[in-house]
C-alpha cells in the first residue's frame, strides 16, 4: 500500500483503518463513550466500593459489549446475522444507560454528572436502531423500494448511430 493510500485510510485518532467497522460512526461513538466512562468508573470505585461494585462491573462489561457486538455484526455477511449483532449492541447500550441511572439512584453520582454519557448513549442507540432496520428488512421490501425508485425515473431512448449501429438508452431524473 502506498503512503498516499495509507493517509486516505487514517481514522480520526491517527491510526490506519484496517477494518470496515472502524469506519462506522457508531463504532467511533462507542469508543468515545468507553473513554468517557473509564474515569467515571475509577471515580465511583474509589468513592463507595461496597454499594457500586456490581453496577460498575456491569457498566464496564456492557460498554465493551456494545463495541464488540457492533464490530462483530459489521463483519457478518448475512443481513439477519448483522441485524442480530447490532440489536445486541443496542441492548447493551441501553443497559449502560440503566447502569448510569442506578448509580444516581444509589446516591453515588449526581444527575448532572451522567448527562453527557446518556446523550452519547442516546445517539449510539439511535444509530444502532438504524442499522438494525437497514439489515433486518426482508428482501421483498428492498425490491419494492427499488421498484419505487425506478418509477420515479423517466426513461428516454435516444438513438445514436455509431459505427456499430447500437442503440443507447439515457436515463434522467424527473
N, C-alpha and C positions, 0 to 999 in steps of 0.2 A: 504494500500500500504506500502510495506517495505521501509526502508530508502535507501536500495540499488536501488530499482526501482525509488525512488524519485530522487536520484543522476543521474541516467541514463536519466531522463526526464528533466534535467535542461537546460535552454536556456543559450545563451552567456552572458546575463546580470544577471544570477544567480537566475532567477525566475523559478519556476516549469512550465513546458509546460503543459497546460491544454487542449488546442485546437489544431487541426491539422493545422490551418492557421499560428500558431506561429512557426511551423517547416519550413515554406516556406522561402527560401532565399529572394524572392521578398518582402515579408512582413517585414522581418528584415531590408532590404534596405530602404523600405518606412519609417520605424521608424527612421532610420539614417537620412533620408532626412528631416523629421519633426524636428528632433533635430538640424540639420544644419540650417534650415530656421528660427527657432524661434528667435535666436539672430539677424538675418538679418532683420526680421520684426520689432523688437524693435529698431534697428539702423535706419531704414528707417522712421519709425513712428515718431521718435523724431527729425529727420532732416527736413523734409518738409511735414507737416501734410496735407495741402490742396491738393497738387498735387499727393499724393500717397495713400490716404486713400482707395480708391476703389480697386486699384491693390493689396494693402496689404491684404485687406479683401478677395479678390478673391484668392490670393495665399494661404492664410491660409485655406480657405474652400476647395480649390482644392487638397491641400496636404492631408488634412484629408479625403476627398472623395476617394482619391486613396487608402489609407489604409483601409477604411471601406468597399469599394467595393471588395477589394481583400479578406478580411476576410469573408464577406457575400457570395461571389462567391464560395469560397472554401468549404463552408458549404452546398451548394446546391447539391442535389443528381442527378438531371438531367443534362446531359452533355451540352445541349444547354443553359440552365439557367446559368451554371457555366461560359460558354464562354461569355455570355452576360455581366455578372458582371465583369469578367476580362477585357473585352473590354471597359466597362465603366471606370474601373480603369485606363486603358491605356489612354483613352481620358482625364481623369483628370490629369494624369502625363504630357501629352503634354501641357495641359492648364497651368500647373505650369511653364513649360519651357517658354511659351509665356509671362507669368507674369514677369518672370525674365528679358526677353528681353524688356518688356515695362518699367521696372524700369531703364534700361540702356538708352532707348530712351527718357525717361523723364528727364534724366540727374541727377538722384539721386543715381545712382550706376554705378561703373566702370565695364567694361567687365571683368577685372581680378577678381573682387570680386564674380562674379556669375559662373565662370568656374567650380569650384568644384561641385556646385549644379547641373549644367547642365550635368556634367559627371555622377552623380548619377542618374539623371532622364533618361538619355540615356540608362543606364543599366537597370533601372526599366522598361522602355518601352519595351526594348528587351525581358526581362523575361516575361512580360505580353503578348507580342505577341506570344511567345512560348506556354504559357498556353492557349491562345485563339485558336491557331492552334491545340493544342492537344485535346481540348474538343469540338471544332466546326466541326471536321471532321465527315462525315456521317458514319454509321455503316458499309456500304459496303466497304469503304476504309480500315477500320480496319481489316475486314475479308480478303481482298486481301493481306494486309501486312502479316497477319498470314499465309496465304497460301504460300506466297513467302518465309517466314521463314521455313515453313515445307519442301518446295522444296530443301532448302539448307541442309537439314538433310539427311543423308543416314541411312536407317533403315536396320538393320541386325537381322534376327531372329536366335536365338541360343536356341536350345532345351536343357533344363536341366531336367534330370529325377530326380524328387524328390519323396518323398513318395506318394504324391498325383498325380504324373504324369502330372504336369502342364507345360505349355509352357510359357516361359518368353521372352519378347522382350527387346532388348537392343538398345538404340539409341546413335549414336555418331556423332559428328560434322565432316564434311569433310573440 
